[in-house]
Each structure stands twice: as C-alpha cells, then as structure tokens.
C-alpha cells in the first residue's frame, strides 16, 4: 500500500493530510456556497473532485489496512476516529454542494454550459445529482445524518458484526484444529465426500446459531429500519427505488428482471440440479441431495481436483484474457506484477473477495482469500475484471469513473466467462467438458437465481421491519421461505425440489454481507451475468469490432446508463422479453449442453 503515500496506518502523515483537507473544504464552502449561479460551476466541481480524492485516499488506505487485520482493535479504533473526522469534514463543508447543484435553476445551468463548454465533461455527475433532487432533505438534516453516522445508526453495528464474522472459527477434524469461514466453505465446496460436505454445512449452520445470528439480526434489523425510514422521508416509491435510482435504472426494468428469473430461471435451476443430483448419485453414491451438495464438484475424471498454485492460477487467467483481449491481459499482468493483490486466506482477514478502485493514479487493489480451488481461479478472474474496469474508466476522473451497479459487474463476469470458455475449448475429453460445464452452470445459477432469492429474502425482511424489530428466528423463517420459493419445496416433504432436504440451512443468511452493507444490491449480479451472457453470444455472432465496443463500454465508467452503454451491441434490456430470452440463450444453452453430454456418457437417461 505504499502507493498511498503513507508510511503506516498510525502515521502523523495521515492526520496532517486530513487537516489540510479540512482547510481546503472550509475554503471551498466559503468560496462557493450560495454562489454557484454566479461563479464557475466547472471550477467548483474540479475543486470538489480534488478534495473528495484526498478524503477517499485516507478512507481507502485505512479500509484496506484494517481488512487484513480485523483482529487489531487498536487499528479499528484508529479507523473509526478518522472516519468520524472525515464525516465532520464532509458534513460541515461539502454536504451542501450536491444539494445546491441539484437545486440550480435550469436556466442558470444552461447558461453555465453555454459559457464554459468544458463543463459538459461533468454532465453525468451533474445529472446524477439532479436526479436526487426530489429525494433530498434539508441541508441541516443531511448534515446531521452525515456527521452522526460514524457514532450512531447502522455503521458501528455493521462494523462490529463484520469483525465478529471474521473472528469465527470452526472445528472440522477430531484433532480439534480450527479453521476460519473461508477455509470451511472452500473445503465443503471442493470435497468429493458427501458425508464430509454435510458435516461442513452442519458445522457452519451450528456455528452461526445463537449469539452470531442474534447479532446479525440486530445489525440487519437496524439496516432495514434505517432503509425504511429514509425511504419514507425521501419519498421513494418502493423498496428498491432508492437503489435503482443510484443505478440510473428504472424500477420497471428491475421488476422485469426479477419476474423473468422467476418465470424462466427457476425452471432452469431445477433442471440443472436434477441433472447434478443424477450425476452425483451415479458417481458418488449419493443417497440424498442436500444443500451441501449444491456446489459439489463433479468427480468423473478428466480434471484434477488437486490444489492449483497461485502461479498456475495467474497463468490461466492471463491466457484466458489474452484469448479475447490482449489489452485486458496486459492490465491483469500489471496488477499481479505491481503486487496489487493480497492473495492468501488468513486469520484476521476479511472474508470473501473484492477489488477497491480507490482513486485514479493509486488503485486498484484486490483482496482475495485464495486457497487453490478452481472457484478461486474464477474469483481471481472476476475481481481482476473489476480492476480492468477501474483502470479503463479512470480517464473519466474520480467523480465519474464508478459505473452504475447494473454495469459494475460486467467486466468481472466477462473475465470469468473468458477464462471458462478458454478452458472449455481446451477440453481433452467429454468428461472434462462436462465437469467444466457443470462448474460454470453452478456459477451462473448462483449469480442469477441465488442472488434473486437473496433479493426476495431482503424484500420479506424489509417489508416486515415496518411492524417492528426482527428476531433471528423470524429471519430464519424468511430465509427458508425465500429458499423454497426459488428452489422448490424439499423432496422429503413431498415437494418438487431436486433437493431432498434443506437441513442445516436456516441460519445461512447470517453471513451474507451485502444485506448489511448495500441493501438490494444483489440483483445487480443477476443483471450483469445475463447481460454478459447475452454480450458473449453477441460476440460469437459479431466478432468484428466487438472488443473495441466492450472496452468503450468499460471506459465510459459512470458516464453512460445501461441502455446507452448496451445500445452499440444491439441490446435493449428495457424490452419486456429481454430477460427471459437472455436466460434461455445463456443459462438455458449451458444446461442443454450439459444434459446432452451427460446422456452421451450415460450419467442420466
């Protein structure tokens, strides 16, 4: 993290940097507040951007430092203190700016554009602020919300819960050796032993019970309560409208996506798991198809289940990217060579994986929990796609390089798709081809159907929150309800689900971080996966100039909404049939391929 310019998280350099930022923010407010109509709006935005970059530099540095040392209470306190100072700086001297830009008279804004055509560079930023106008509160209220957020409300509670999850340890073996959650999940998903997978799931679900799920319930109930109140105060139409507006995506498009997944995605999901169940019965002697078998590897030979070294994983992603885009491959290699990726799974490290864009000229940085599985290679390809997206979009400047969530997963999922298709093309046997296909369908179902089931769980939770605080037991019930809606009632209970039992799944909502950090974010994974699947099919039929169009989409960052970004590819996600057609063409074709090969090999009738 030396690129941040700070020696270490407790360095006085950070405090001096922050105090200089505070002075710049005070001067900014004194110069521009109430005068945007008469002074240069372009100059004001440029000054605001520079101050914002200084703030983000500090917050990102502390965030990244803490996420690899979650057991360091002193660092947590330091991070919290600096977060509080940053909130004060923003609330006292910067909060007003977005509100005043939103309130600018149309004629005054038109005059600003006419007097300084360079202002059009920031049109997307300006338009985004003005879309929020109907939902903004008064300056005093907005300031109070910002300044208080590090002390009260959701932030401290969510932060505490994150740490509690990172400290969890699970005993799997008789020798009493403990593993963290990332290692537990990795072992469950990579094991060919159904009994061991079932044990892993039981250990996980039991570990999440009690105080952990109660803490998760308190955190999620607080988040849902805050979302509920702000939705009412800011006059959003429905539960997702606030997130949809941030994404510059109409409610109707998101509703159409969710309906499409219910109508076309769920049947495909059940077809796939019926196929997987049949293969596992033939190859592993499976007696019952459990939730722990959902991501089980298909052990039919042709593909080694040995751990993949970091060097081999890098080579696989590099080659996969290069098959499609030498430019993306070069960017990936640069991230590796410049040591922008924190690789291994470790105690005290935040679970999962992410890529932090930080600011142009400093980022991006990746956090992984690499344990040598094929899924870890896919995760490397995924997060590196985010990194490539950031690098390409940096040309839009700090205020506009972040893409809307509906497009934020495009490069990452395309990265996974590239690596998958390259590996599939190199298959040396039908067994290897089927193994790779089944693994890829696992990923697509998890990105599309599973994430939409998460969205349904959030819908149930947020709707119920209006009647009062929610208990862990209630959240267990909503979780199981959403699970059965999307995967069917379990077979042992006379239902139509391929899964015979949902034993040991009731507390699994407890470890999904998105519910706490970004409510109603999860549909963006489904959105992106289906868009990327459609884009890939578009590529196969119209390769000429495709790479250039995709790189242009990624380079646009946040300056284009999803409709304008996808227009050059001839795609229209606003169409009522787009999502069902995308599911059929993407997930449907993958399932068709897998079923065909499975029948050829005699694994299913």
C-alpha positions in Angstrom: 0.0 0.0 0.0 3.0 2.3 -0.4 1.3 4.0 -3.4 -1.0 5.8 -0.9 2.0 7.9 0.3 1.5 7.0 4.0 4.1 5.1 6.0 1.7 3.1 8.2 -1.8 3.4 9.5 -0.8 5.3 12.6 1.5 7.8 10.8 1.1 11.5 11.6 1.2 12.0 7.8 -2.4 10.9 7.7 -3.5 13.4 10.3 -1.7 16.2 8.6 -3.2 15.2 5.2 -6.7 15.2 6.7 -6.3 18.5 8.4 -5.1 20.1 5.2 -8.2 18.5 3.5 -10.3 20.1 6.2 -8.8 23.5 5.4 -9.4 23.1 1.7 -13.0 22.1 2.4 -13.6 25.1 4.6 -12.2 27.4 1.9 -14.3 25.6 -0.7 -17.5 26.2 1.2 -16.6 29.9 1.9 -15.9 30.5 -1.8 -18.8 28.7 -3.5 -21.8 28.1 -1.2 -24.8 30.2 -2.4 -22.8 31.4 -5.4 -22.8 28.6 -7.9 -25.0 30.6 -10.2 -22.6 33.4 -10.5 -19.2 31.7 -10.2 -17.8 29.0 -12.5 -19.5 25.7 -11.8 -16.7 23.9 -13.7 -14.1 25.3 -11.2 -16.3 24.4 -8.3 -16.7 20.8 -9.5 -13.0 20.5 -10.1 -12.2 21.8 -6.6 -14.8 19.4 -5.1 -13.3 16.5 -7.0 -9.8 17.2 -5.7 -11.0 17.4 -2.1 -13.0 14.3 -2.5 -10.0 12.4 -3.8 -8.0 13.5 -0.7 -10.7 12.1 1.5 -11.0 8.8 -0.3 -7.3 8.3 -0.2 -7.3 8.2 3.6 -10.5 6.2 4.0 -9.4 3.6 1.4 -6.0 3.2 3.0 -7.5 2.6 6.4 -10.1 0.3 5.0 -7.6 -1.9 3.1 -5.2 -1.9 6.1 -7.9 -3.0 8.5 -9.4 -5.7 6.3 -6.3 -7.7 6.6 -6.1 -7.1 10.4 -9.6 -7.4 11.7 -8.3 -8.7 15.0 -6.4 -5.5 15.6 -8.6 -3.4 18.0 -6.2 -0.5 18.0 -6.3 -0.2 14.3 -10.1 -0.5 14.4 -10.2 2.4 16.8 -7.9 4.4 14.6 -10.0 3.7 11.6 -13.1 4.7 13.5 -11.6 8.0 14.7 -10.5 9.0 11.2 -13.9 8.0 9.8 -15.6 10.3 12.3 -13.3 13.2 11.3 -14.0 12.6 7.7 -17.7 12.7 8.3 -17.3 16.0 10.1 -15.4 17.5 7.2 -18.0 16.3 4.7 -21.0 17.2 6.7 -19.7 20.7 7.7 -18.2 21.8 4.4 -19.1 19.6 1.5 -22.6 18.2 2.0 -24.2 21.4 0.8 -22.6 21.1 -2.7 -24.6 18.2 -4.1 -27.8 19.8 -2.7 -27.1 23.2 -4.3 -26.2 21.6 -7.6 -29.5 19.7 -7.5 -31.4 23.0 -6.8 -29.8 25.1 -9.5 -32.3 26.7 -11.8 -32.4 25.1 -15.3 -31.8 28.4 -17.0 -28.7 29.1 -14.8 -27.3 25.6 -15.5 -27.9 26.1 -19.3 -26.0 29.4 -19.1 -23.1 27.7 -17.3 -22.9 25.1 -20.1 -23.1 27.8 -22.7 -20.4 29.9 -21.1 -18.0 27.1 -20.5 -18.4 24.1 -22.9 -15.8 22.1 -20.9 -18.4 21.7 -18.2 -20.0 19.0 -20.4 -17.2 16.7 -19.2 -19.1 16.5 -15.9 -22.6 16.3 -17.3 -23.1 12.8 -16.0 -22.1 13.8 -12.5 -24.4 16.8 -12.6 -27.3 14.8 -14.0 -26.9 12.2 -11.2 -27.1 14.9 -8.5 -30.1 16.5 -10.1 -32.0 13.2 -10.3 -31.8 13.0 -6.5 -33.5 16.4 -6.1 -37.0 15.0 -5.2 -35.4 12.9 -2.5 -33.1 15.3 -0.9 -33.8 16.6 2.6 -32.9 20.0 4.1 -29.2 20.9 4.5 -29.4 20.8 8.2 -30.9 17.3 8.2 -28.5 16.0 5.6 -25.5 17.4 7.6 -26.8 15.8 10.8 -27.2 12.4 9.2 -23.7 12.5 7.8 -21.9 13.8 10.9 -23.7 11.3 13.2 -23.3 8.2 11.0 -20.0 7.0 12.4 -21.3 7.3 16.0 -24.9 6.1 15.8 -27.1 4.2 13.4 -26.0 1.3 11.3 -22.4 1.9 10.6 -20.9 0.9 14.1 -23.2 -2.1 14.4 -22.4 -3.4 10.9 -18.7 -2.9 11.5 -18.9 -4.8 14.8 -20.8 -7.7 13.1 -18.1 -7.8 10.3 -15.5 -8.3 12.9 -17.4 -11.0 14.7 -17.8 -12.9 11.5 -14.0 -12.6 10.7 -13.2 -14.0 14.2 -15.3 -17.1 13.8 -13.5 -20.4 13.9 -14.9 -23.9 13.2 -13.8 -27.3 14.3 -13.9 -29.9 11.5 -11.5 -32.6 12.4 -11.2 -34.7 15.5 -7.8 -33.3 16.3 -9.6 -30.1 17.3 -7.8 -27.9 14.7 -9.9 -24.8 13.9 -10.4 -23.1 10.5 -12.0 -19.8 9.5 -15.2 -19.5 7.5 -13.4 -19.0 4.1 -11.5 -22.3 4.6 -14.6 -24.1 5.8 -16.6 -23.0 2.7 -13.7 -23.9 0.4 -13.3 -27.4 1.9 -17.1 -28.0 1.6 -17.3 -26.9 -2.0 -14.2 -28.8 -3.1 -14.8 -32.1 -1.4 -15.9 -35.3 -3.2 -17.2 -36.8 0.0 -20.9 -36.2 0.5 -20.7 -37.0 4.2 -17.9 -34.5 4.8 -19.8 -31.8 2.8 -22.8 -32.4 5.0 -20.7 -32.2 8.1 -19.2 -28.9 6.9 -22.6 -27.4 6.4 -23.8 -28.6 9.8 -20.7 -27.1 11.5 -21.3 -23.8 9.6 -25.0 -23.6 10.4 -24.5 -24.6 14.0 -21.7 -22.0 14.4 -23.9 -19.3 13.0 -26.7 -20.1 15.5 -27.0 -18.4 18.9 -25.1 -15.2 19.5 -23.9 -14.8 15.9 -27.3 -14.9 14.3 -28.7 -12.7 17.1 -26.0 -10.1 16.4 -26.7 -10.5 12.6 -30.4 -10.0 13.3 -29.7 -6.8 15.3 -27.5 -5.5 12.5 -29.9 -6.4 9.7 -32.9 -5.1 11.6 -31.1 -1.8 12.1 -30.2 -1.6 8.4 -33.7 -2.4 7.3 -35.2 0.1 9.8 -32.9 2.9 8.5 -33.8 2.0 4.9 -37.5 2.1 5.8 -37.4 5.5 7.5 -35.2 7.1 4.8 -37.5 5.7 2.0 -40.4 7.4 3.7 -38.7 10.7 4.4 -37.1 10.8 1.0 -40.4 9.8 -0.7 -39.1 6.7 -2.7 -41.9 4.8 -4.4 -40.9 1.2 -3.3 -38.3 -0.8 -1.5 -35.8 -0.9 -4.4 -36.4 2.6 -5.9 -33.5 4.2 -3.9 -31.0 1.6 -5.2 -32.5 1.7 -8.6 -32.1 5.5 -8.8 -28.5 5.2 -7.7 -28.1 2.7 -10.6 -30.0 5.0 -13.0 -32.2 2.1 -13.7 -36.0 2.4 -13.9 -38.0 0.3 -11.4 -39.8 -1.3 -14.3 -36.6 -2.8 -15.7 -35.6 -4.3 -12.3 -39.1 -5.7 -11.8 -38.9 -7.2 -15.2 -35.6 -8.9 -14.4 -37.0 -10.4 -11.2 -40.1 -11.6 -12.9 -38.0 -13.1 -15.7 -35.9 -15.0 -13.3 -39.0 -16.4 -11.5 -40.6 -17.5 -14.8 -37.6 -18.8 -16.7 -34.8 -19.0 -14.3 -36.3 -21.2 -11.6 -37.3 -24.0 -14.0 -33.8 -24.0 -15.5 -32.4 -24.0 -12.0 -34.4 -27.1 -11.1 -33.4 -28.8 -14.4 -29.8 -28.2 -13.6 -29.9 -29.5 -10.0 -31.9 -32.6 -11.2 -29.1 -33.3 -13.6 -26.4 -32.7 -10.9 -28.3 -34.9 -8.5 -28.4 -37.7 -11.1 -24.6 -37.4 -11.8 -23.7 -37.4 -8.1 -25.9 -40.5 -7.5 -24.0 -42.3 -10.2 -20.5 -41.1 -9.3 -20.6 -40.6 -5.6 -23.4 -43.0 -4.5 -25.4 -40.0 -3.2 -28.4 -41.1 -1.1 -29.8 -37.7 -0.5 -29.3 -34.5 -2.4 -28.5 -31.9 0.3 -27.9 -28.2 0.3 -24.2 -29.1 1.0 -24.1 -30.8 -2.4 -25.2 -27.7 -4.3 -21.7 -26.6 -5.3 -20.1 -30.1 -5.1 -17.5 -30.9 -7.7 -18.4 -33.4 -10.4 -15.9 -36.3 -10.0 -16.0 -38.1 -13.3 -12.3 -38.0 -14.2 -10.5 -35.8 -16.8 -10.0 -32.9 -14.4 -7.7 -32.9 -11.4 -9.0 -31.8 -8.0 -5.6 -31.0 -6.8 -4.9 -27.6 -5.4 -3.9 -25.0 -8.0 -0.8 -22.9 -7.3 -1.0 -19.1 -7.4 1.4 -19.1 -10.3 -0.8 -21.5 -12.3 -3.9 -19.5 -11.5 -2.2 -16.4 -12.8 -1.2 -18.1 -15.9 -4.7 -19.4 -16.5 -6.3 -16.0 -16.1 -3.6 -14.3 -18.2 -4.1 -16.9 -21.0 -7.9 -16.6 -20.8 -7.9 -12.9 -21.0 -5.4 -12.9 -23.9 -7.7 -15.1 -26.0 -10.2 -12.3 -26.0 -8.4 -9.1 -25.3 -4.6 -8.6 -25.2 -5.1 -5.2 -23.6 -7.1 -6.7 -20.7 -4.5 -9.4 -20.3 -1.7 -6.8 -20.0 -3.6 -4.9 -17.4 -4.1 -8.1 -15.4 -0.5 -8.9 -15.5 0.4 -5.4 -14.4 -1.8 -5.8 -11.3 0.0 -9.0 -10.4 3.5 -7.7 -11.0 2.8 -4.4 -9.2 1.6 -6.5 -6.2 -1.9 -5.0 -6.1 -3.4 -8.3 -5.0 -3.5 -9.5 -1.4 -3.7 -13.3 -2.1 -3.8 -15.9 0.7 -6.6 -16.8 3.1 -5.5 -15.8 6.6 -6.9 -15.5 10.1 -8.0 -11.9 10.9 -8.6 -11.2 7.2 -11.9 -10.1 5.8 -13.7 -13.0 4.2 -14.7 -13.2 0.5 -13.0 -11.1 -2.1 -13.3 -7.6 -3.6 -11.5 -5.0 -5.7 -11.1 -1.4 -4.4 -10.8 1.2 -7.2 -9.7 3.9 -4.7 -8.8 6.9 -6.9 -7.3 7.2 -10.4 -3.5 7.0 -10.2 -3.4 5.0 -7.0 -5.8 2.0 -7.4 -6.9 -0.6 -8.0 -6.2 -3.2 -5.2 -7.7 -6.6 -4.8 -8.3 -8.7 -1.6 -8.7 -12.4 -2.1 -8.8 -15.5 0.1 -7.0 -17.8 -2.4 -6.9 -21.4 -1.3 -6.1 -23.1 -4.7 -9.6 -24.2 -5.8 -11.0 -23.8 -9.3 -13.5 -21.4 -7.8 -10.6 -19.3 -6.5 -9.3 -19.1 -10.1 -12.7 -17.9 -11.2 -12.7 -15.3 -8.3 -9.3 -14.1 -9.5 -10.7 -13.6 -13.0 -13.8 -11.9 -11.6 -12.0 -9.4 -9.3 -9.4 -8.7 -12.0 -12.3 -7.8 -14.3 -13.2 -5.1 -11.7 -9.6 -4.0 -11.7 -9.5 -3.7 -15.5 -12.8 -1.8 -15.5 -11.4 0.6 -13.0 -8.2 1.2 -14.9 -10.1 1.8 -18.2 -12.6 4.1 -16.5 -10.1 6.2 -14.7 -10.0 8.6 -17.7 -13.4 9.8 -16.6 -12.0 11.2 -13.4 -12.7 10.4 -9.8 -16.3 11.6 -9.8 -17.4 9.7 -12.8 -15.3 6.5 -13.1 -17.6 4.4 -10.9 -20.1 2.5 -13.2 -23.7 2.1 -12.1 -24.3 -1.2 -10.3 -26.1 -2.6 -13.3 -22.9 -2.4 -15.3 -20.4 -2.7 -12.4 -20.2 -6.5 -12.7 -19.9 -6.6 -16.5 -16.1 -6.8 -16.7 -15.8 -9.1 -13.7 -18.2 -11.6 -15.0 -16.8 -11.3 -18.5 -13.4 -12.1 -17.0 -14.8 -15.3 -15.6 -16.5 -16.1 -18.9 -13.3 -15.6 -20.9 -11.4 -18.0 -18.7 -14.2 -20.6 -18.7 -14.6 -20.5 -22.5 -10.8 -20.8 -23.0 -10.6 -23.8 -20.7 -13.7 -25.4 -22.3 -12.1 -25.1 -25.7 -9.0 -26.9 -24.5 -11.0 -29.9 -23.0 -9.4 -33.2 -23.9 -12.4 -35.4 -23.2 -16.2 -35.3 -22.9 -15.8 -35.9 -19.1 -13.6 -32.8 -18.8 -16.0 -30.8 -20.8 -19.0 -31.9 -18.7 -17.1 -31.1 -15.5 -16.3 -27.6 -16.7 -19.8 -27.0 -17.9 -21.3 -28.1 -14.6 -19.0 -25.9 -12.6 -19.8 -22.9 -14.8 -23.6 -23.5 -14.5 -23.0 -23.6 -10.7 -21.6 -20.1 -11.0 -24.4 -18.8 -13.3 -27.2 -20.2 -11.1 -25.5 -18.7 -8.0 -25.2 -15.3 -9.7 -28.7 -15.3 -11.1 -31.2 -17.5 -9.3 -29.5 -17.5 -5.9 -28.9 -13.7 -5.9 -32.6 -13.1 -6.8 -33.5 -15.4 -3.9 -31.4 -13.1 -1.8 -33.3 -10.1 -3.1 -36.6 -11.9 -2.2 -35.3 -12.5 1.3 -34.5 -8.8 1.6 -37.9 -7.9 0.3 -39.5 -10.1 3.0 -37.2 -8.7 5.7 -37.7 -5.0 4.8 -41.4 -5.4 4.5 -41.7 -7.0 7.9 -39.4 -4.4 9.5 -42.2 -1.9 9.4 -44.0 -3.8 12.1 -41.1 -3.7 14.5 -37.6 -5.1 15.2 -36.9 -8.5 13.8 -35.6 -11.5 15.7 -33.2 -14.1 14.5 -36.0 -16.7 14.5 -38.1 -14.5 12.2 -35.2 -14.0 9.8 -34.6 -17.8 9.8 -38.2 -18.2 8.6 -37.9 -15.5 5.9 -34.7 -17.2 4.7 -36.3 -20.6 4.4 -39.4 -19.1 2.7 -37.3 -17.4 0.0 -35.2 -20.6 -0.4 -38.3 -22.7 -1.0 -39.8 -20.1 -3.4 -36.7 -20.3 -5.6 -35.6 -23.9 -5.3 -38.9 -25.6 -4.5 -40.2 -27.4 -1.5 -37.8 -30.1 -0.4 -38.4 -33.6 -1.8 -38.6 -35.3 1.6 -41.6 -33.1 2.4 -43.4 -34.1 -0.9 -42.2 -31.0 -2.8 -40.9 -30.6 -6.4 -37.3 -29.5 -5.5 -34.4 -31.6 -6.6 -33.1 -31.2 -3.1 -34.3 -33.9 -0.8 -33.7 -31.8 2.4 -32.8 -28.3 3.5 -31.4 -29.5 6.7 -28.8 -27.2 8.3 -29.6 -24.1 6.2 -31.8 -22.0 8.5 -29.0 -19.6 9.7 -27.1 -19.1 6.4 -28.5 -15.7 5.8 -26.3 -14.6 8.7 -23.0 -14.5 6.8 -24.1 -12.6 3.6 -22.5 -9.2 3.9 -24.5 -7.4 1.2 -27.6 -7.4 3.3 -25.9 -5.2 5.8 -23.7 -3.0 3.6 -25.7 -2.4 0.4 -29.4 -3.3 0.7 -30.9 -4.5 -2.6 -27.6 -4.6 -4.3 -27.7 -8.4 -5.1 -29.9 -8.2 -8.2 -27.0 -6.4 -10.0 -25.2 -9.8 -10.1 -28.1 -11.3 -12.0 -28.4 -8.3 -14.2 -24.7 -8.4 -15.1 -24.5 -12.2 -15.6 -27.4 -12.2 -18.0 -26.1 -9.1 -19.8 -22.7 -10.7 -20.1 -24.1 -13.9 -21.3 -26.0 -12.0 -24.0 -22.9 -10.0 -24.8 -20.9 -13.2 -25.2 -23.5 -14.6 -27.6 -23.4 -11.3 -29.5 -19.6 -11.6 -29.7 -19.8 -15.1 -31.2 -22.1 -13.8 -34.0 -20.5 -10.4 -34.5 -16.8 -10.6 -33.6 -15.6 -7.7 -35.8 -15.1 -4.7 -33.6 -16.5 -6.3 -30.5 -13.5 -5.9 -28.3 -13.4 -2.2 -29.1 -17.1 -1.8 -28.3 -16.7 -3.6 -24.9 -13.6 -1.6 -24.0 -15.5 1.5 -24.9 -18.3 0.4 -22.6 -15.9 -0.2 -19.7 -14.0 3.1 -20.4 -17.2 5.0 -20.0 -17.4 4.3 -16.3 -20.4 6.1 -14.9 -20.9 8.4 -17.8 -23.4 6.1 -19.5 -26.5 4.4 -18.2 -27.1 0.8 -19.0 -29.4 1.4 -22.0 -26.9 3.8 -23.8 -24.0 1.5 -22.8 -25.6 -1.6 -24.4 -27.1 0.2 -27.4 -24.0 -0.3 -29.6 -24.4 -4.1 -29.2 -28.0 -4.0 -30.3 -29.3 -5.0 -26.9 -32.3 -3.5 -25.2 -32.8 -4.5 -21.5 -35.9 -2.3 -21.3 -37.7 -4.8 -23.5 -40.2 -6.9 -21.6 -38.8 -10.1 -23.2 -35.1 -9.4 -22.8 -34.6 -11.2 -19.5 -36.5 -14.4 -20.4 -34.7 -14.5 -23.8 -31.3 -13.9 -22.1 -32.0 -16.7 -19.6 -32.9 -19.1 -22.4 -29.9 -18.2 -24.5 -27.4 -18.1 -21.7 -28.3 -20.4 -18.8 -30.6 -22.5 -21.0 -28.0 -23.3 -23.6 -25.4 -24.2 -20.9 -27.9 -26.6 -19.3 -28.8 -28.1 -22.8 -25.0 -28.7 -23.4 -24.5 -30.3 -20.1 -27.6 -32.6 -20.4 -26.6 -33.7 -23.9 -23.1 -34.7 -22.8 -24.3 -36.3 -19.6 -26.7 -38.5 -21.6 -23.9 -39.4 -24.1 -21.7 -40.5 -21.1 -24.6 -42.5 -19.6 -25.0 -40.5 -16.4 -28.7 -39.7 -17.0 -31.4 -41.3 -19.0 
